[in-house]
Amino acid sequence: MQKELSPTAATATPTTAMPATATPTRRPRSPARALRRLREDAGAATAEYLVATMAAVGFAGLLIVILRGNEVRGILTELVRNALSVG
């Protein structure tokens, strides 16, 4: 025969469980370790800015090459002439 558990016995925690105020054991955090972790990521933002800047410079160079072409220059000149000759 199985013994039925009372509602309080069914929800009770085992005696081996940690109290709510206890923290799991781990290495204590040292200031030197925290500083080391910060130094490892110190240049990450700078590297991201460098990549974005280099992409912008490459795009600007491509636009300069395209806009210096005779065909594009003719299109832009014709556009300006049409805009100035109203009537």
C-alpha positions, 0 to 999 in steps of 0.5 A, spaced: 500 500 500 502 506 498 501 512 503 498 518 501 502 525 502 498 530 505 498 537 501 504 540 505 508 534 504 507 534 497 510 541 496 515 541 501 523 541 499 527 536 500 532 537 506 538 537 501 536 543 497 540 549 498 536 555 502 534 561 498 539 565 501 545 561 499 549 562 492 552 556 488 559 555 490 564 559 484 570 562 484 570 569 487 570 575 482 577 578 483 578 585 480 584 583 476 580 578 473 574 583 471 579 588 469 582 583 464 575 581 461 574 589 460 581 590 456 579 584 452 573 587 449 577 594 449 578 595 442 572 592 439 568 598 438 574 601 435 574 595 430 567 596 428 568 603 427 574 602 422 570 597 418 564 602 417 569 607 415 572 603 410 566 601 407 564 608 406 570 610 403 570 604 398 563 606 396 565 614 396 571 612 391 566 608 387 561 613 386 567 618 384 569 613 379 562 612 376 560 620 376 567 622 372 565 618 366 563 621 360 556 618 360 554 620 367 557 627 366 553 628 359 546 626 363 548 631 369 549 636 364 543 635 360 539 635 367 541 642 369 540 645 362 533 642 362 532 645 369 535 652 367 531 653 360 524 653 363 519 655 358 
